[in-house]
């Protein structure tokens, strides 16, 4: 069998071409270029499979490589058979090529539905555009959500720091403001004054007109204080009918003038039955080393002094 396979005694193919130079040239060049191409293409396919292990159809590329390689082999034998007659060798090569060819065709037809499902470049671009649009929508949604969270956080912070009746700072917030102003005053050696305001005879208003009317009075007084103070000042409800005002960059004398303006503004308030509202105000001014508690106690003591002196007045010294 091997003897038949290697038997080259058959008539060379060159006799069929009558050894004409033009036919020999076209046959040799055509088959030579085909052999070269059919040798390079399998190498490229094998390199593709080695580099792209993620591809789903690697085996079909390998089948194509084998099919093309054997096609190249048959063309190489054709060149050999121009001068020799190795037709058994050529027949075996063609038989193997045919088997690989039909196997490749079968596998290709089996894979055709899956290959067709692979998105085209245009489809991939369209899907990518949709993803970009979805990403932008998500970004806008995140921005909107962040803004809502910010607004909600500010609202909650305001709610936590605001006295619901007077809409001024509550006790905790006004004391925090005082601590911050004290730190700034100590650092930059600036002036700072504090006003403690207490409504006169407020218990009698509650007892005579009821707590609802008392709440209305507190709201009116709070508005007067806030309108009279500067934007840089902090005003809060200290407790009950007491209010605390923090006056940055303010000397004791200037604070006393501000306190009298507030006192006059408060005196414009009255109950629904025409009872005028008055207040007593104590003023204290920061001295080196004073604490927040000391400033408040100093102003509070002067409030009591004002009440003892007849109410509806400002006291700024002991």
C-alpha positions in Angstrom: 0.0 0.0 0.0 2.8 2.4 0.9 4.4 1.5 -2.4 1.3 2.5 -4.3 1.1 5.7 -2.2 4.7 6.7 -3.1 4.5 5.4 -6.7 5.5 8.3 -8.9 5.8 6.3 -12.1 2.6 7.7 -13.6 2.8 10.1 -16.5 3.7 13.6 -15.2 1.0 16.2 -15.7 3.4 18.2 -17.8 2.7 15.9 -20.7 -1.0 17.0 -20.5 0.2 20.6 -20.8 2.4 19.5 -23.8 5.3 21.2 -21.9 4.2 24.5 -23.2 5.9 27.4 -21.5 2.8 29.6 -21.2 0.7 26.9 -19.6 3.4 25.8 -17.3 4.0 29.4 -16.2 0.3 30.0 -15.4 0.0 26.7 -13.6 3.1 27.1 -11.6 2.5 30.7 -10.6 -1.2 30.1 -9.9 -0.7 27.1 -7.8 2.4 28.6 -6.1 0.5 31.7 -5.0 -2.4 29.5 -3.9 -0.1 27.4 -1.8 1.4 30.5 -0.2 -2.0 32.0 0.6 -3.3 28.6 1.9 -0.3 28.4 4.1 -0.6 31.9 5.6 -4.4 31.8 6.2 -4.3 28.8 8.6 -1.5 30.4 10.5 -3.6 33.6 10.9 -6.6 31.6 12.0 -4.6 29.6 14.6 -3.1 32.9 15.9 -6.6 34.3 16.2 -7.8 31.3 18.2 -4.7 31.6 20.5 -5.2 35.3 21.1 -9.0 35.4 21.4 -9.9 32.6 23.8 -13.2 34.4 24.5 -14.6 33.7 21.1 -17.5 31.2 21.1 -16.7 29.5 17.8 -13.0 28.7 18.1 -13.4 25.2 16.8 -14.9 26.4 13.5 -11.8 28.5 12.9 -9.6 25.5 13.5 -11.7 23.5 11.0 -11.3 26.2 8.4 -7.6 26.3 9.1 -7.3 22.5 8.5 -9.5 22.7 5.4 -7.5 25.5 3.8 -4.2 23.9 4.7 -5.1 20.7 2.9 -6.4 22.7 0.0 -2.9 24.2 -0.1 -1.4 20.7 0.1 -3.4 19.6 -3.0 -2.1 22.6 -4.9 1.5 21.8 -3.8 1.1 18.2 -5.0 -0.2 19.6 -8.3 3.0 21.5 -8.8 5.0 18.3 -7.9 3.0 16.2 -10.4 4.0 18.5 -13.3 7.3 16.5 -13.4 6.2 13.4 -11.4 3.2 11.2 -11.2 2.3 10.9 -7.5 -1.4 10.6 -8.2 -2.0 8.2 -5.2 -0.5 10.9 -3.0 -2.7 13.5 -4.6 -5.8 11.4 -4.3 -5.3 10.8 -0.6 -4.8 14.5 0.0 -7.9 15.3 -1.9 -9.9 12.7 0.0 -8.8 14.1 3.3 -9.5 17.6 2.0 -13.0 16.5 1.1 -13.7 15.0 4.5 -12.5 18.1 6.3 -14.5 20.3 3.8 -17.8 18.5 4.4 -17.2 18.4 8.2 -16.6 22.2 8.1 -19.8 22.7 6.1 -21.8 20.6 8.5 -20.5 22.4 11.6 -21.0 25.8 9.9 -24.6 25.0 9.1 -25.2 23.9 12.7 -23.7 27.1 14.0 -25.4 29.4 11.4 -28.4 30.3 13.7 -26.0 31.3 16.6 -23.8 33.2 14.2 -26.8 35.1 12.8 -27.7 36.2 16.3 -24.4 38.0 16.8 -25.2 41.7 16.7 -23.9 43.7 13.8 -21.7 46.8 14.2 -24.8 49.0 13.6 -26.8 47.1 16.3 -23.9 47.4 18.7 -23.7 51.1 18.1 -27.4 51.4 18.6 -27.2 49.5 21.9 -24.2 51.5 23.0 -26.2 54.7 22.3 -29.1 53.4 24.4 -26.7 52.6 27.2 -25.2 56.1 27.0 -28.7 57.6 27.1 -29.7 55.3 30.0 -26.4 56.3 31.8 -27.3 60.0 31.3 -30.8 59.4 32.6 -29.3 57.7 35.6 -26.9 60.6 36.2 -29.7 63.1 36.0 -31.8 60.9 38.4 -28.9 60.8 40.8 -28.4 64.6 40.6 -32.2 65.1 41.2 -32.1 62.6 44.1 -29.0 64.3 45.6 -30.8 67.7 45.3 -33.8 66.3 47.0 -31.7 64.8 49.8 -29.9 68.1 50.2 -33.2 70.0 50.4 -34.6 67.4 52.8 -31.4 67.5 54.9 -31.6 71.3 55.1 -35.3 71.1 56.0 -34.6 68.5 58.8 -31.7 70.6 60.0 -33.8 73.7 60.1 -36.6 71.7 61.9 -34.1 70.5 64.5 -32.7 74.0 65.1 -35.9 76.0 64.9 -38.4 76.9 67.6 -41.7 75.9 66.0 -43.7 78.6 67.6 -41.6 81.6 67.0 -39.5 80.3 64.0 -36.4 81.6 65.7 -33.4 79.5 66.7 -34.3 77.1 69.5 -32.2 76.9 72.7 -29.7 74.4 71.4 -29.1 76.3 68.1 -28.7 79.7 69.7 -26.2 78.3 72.3 -24.2 76.7 69.4 -24.1 80.0 67.7 -22.9 81.7 70.8 -20.1 79.1 71.2 -19.0 79.7 67.5 -19.1 83.5 68.0 -17.0 83.2 71.1 -14.3 81.2 69.3 -14.2 83.8 66.5 -14.1 86.6 69.1 -11.2 85.0 71.0 -9.3 84.3 67.8 -9.6 87.7 66.2 -9.9 89.8 69.3 -13.2 91.3 68.2 -16.2 92.7 70.3 -19.2 90.5 71.2 -22.3 91.3 73.2 -25.3 89.3 74.4 -28.9 90.4 75.1 -31.2 88.5 77.4 -34.8 89.6 77.0 -37.7 88.5 79.3 -41.3 89.6 78.7 -42.8 91.4 81.7 -45.8 89.8 83.5 -46.2 87.2 80.8 -47.7 84.7 83.3 -50.6 87.1 83.9 -51.2 87.3 80.1 -51.4 83.5 80.0 -53.6 83.3 83.1 -56.0 86.1 81.9 -56.2 85.5 78.1 -55.2 81.9 77.8 -52.1 80.1 76.4 -53.2 80.5 72.8 -53.1 84.3 73.2 -49.8 83.9 75.0 -48.4 82.0 72.0 -49.6 84.8 69.7 -47.8 87.3 71.8 -44.6 85.3 71.7 -44.8 85.1 67.9 -45.3 88.8 67.6 -42.5 89.7 69.9 -40.2 87.2 68.1 -40.9 88.9 64.8 -40.2 92.4 66.3 -36.8 91.2 67.7 -35.8 89.6 64.5 -36.8 92.6 62.4 -34.9 95.0 64.7 -31.7 93.0 64.8 -29.1 93.0 62.0 -28.6 90.2 59.6 -25.3 89.3 61.2 -27.0 88.9 64.6 -28.4 85.6 65.9 -31.7 85.5 67.8 -33.3 82.5 69.5 -35.9 81.5 72.0 -34.0 80.7 75.2 -37.0 79.3 77.0 -40.6 80.2 77.9 -40.8 84.0 77.4 -37.0 84.5 77.3 -35.1 85.4 74.2 -31.4 85.5 73.6 -29.7 87.8 71.0 -26.0 87.5 70.0 -24.5 90.6 68.6 -21.1 90.1 66.9 -18.7 93.1 66.4 -20.7 95.0 69.0 -19.5 97.0 72.0 -21.4 97.2 75.3 -22.6 100.8 74.5 -23.8 99.8 71.0 -25.5 96.7 72.4 -27.3 98.9 74.9 -28.6 101.1 72.1 -29.7 98.0 70.2 -31.5 96.7 73.3 -33.4 99.9 73.6 -34.5 99.7 70.0 -35.7 96.2 70.6 -37.5 97.2 73.8 -39.4 100.0 71.9 -40.3 97.6 69.1 -41.6 95.1 71.5 -43.7 97.7 73.2 -45.7 98.1 70.0 -47.1 94.6 70.5 -50.3 94.1 72.4 -52.9 91.4 73.1 -56.2 91.2 71.3 -57.8 93.2 74.1 -55.2 96.0 73.7 -52.9 95.1 76.7 -49.5 96.4 75.8 -46.5 94.1 76.0 -43.2 95.2 77.6 -39.9 93.5 78.3 -36.8 93.8 80.4 -33.4 93.3 78.8 -30.0 92.6 80.3 -26.9 93.3 78.3 -23.4 91.7 78.7 -20.3 92.2 76.7 -17.4 89.8 76.3 -14.2 90.3 78.3 -11.1 88.2 77.8 -11.6 84.8 79.3 -15.4 84.9 79.6 -17.3 81.7 78.8 -20.8 81.4 77.2 -22.3 80.5 80.6 -20.8 83.6 82.2 -22.0 85.9 79.5 -25.5 84.5 79.7 -25.6 84.6 83.5 -24.4 88.2 83.5 -27.1 89.2 81.1 -29.7 87.2 83.0 -28.8 88.8 86.3 -29.2 92.2 84.7 -32.7 91.2 83.5 -33.7 90.5 87.1 -32.2 93.9 88.1 -34.3 95.6 85.4 -37.4 93.9 86.7 -36.6 94.9 90.2 -36.1 98.5 89.0 -39.6 98.6 87.6 -39.5 96.5 84.3 -39.6 97.8 80.7 -36.0 98.9 80.8 -32.5 97.9 79.7 -29.7 97.2 82.2 -26.1 96.9 81.0 -24.2 97.2 84.2 -24.3 95.6 87.7 
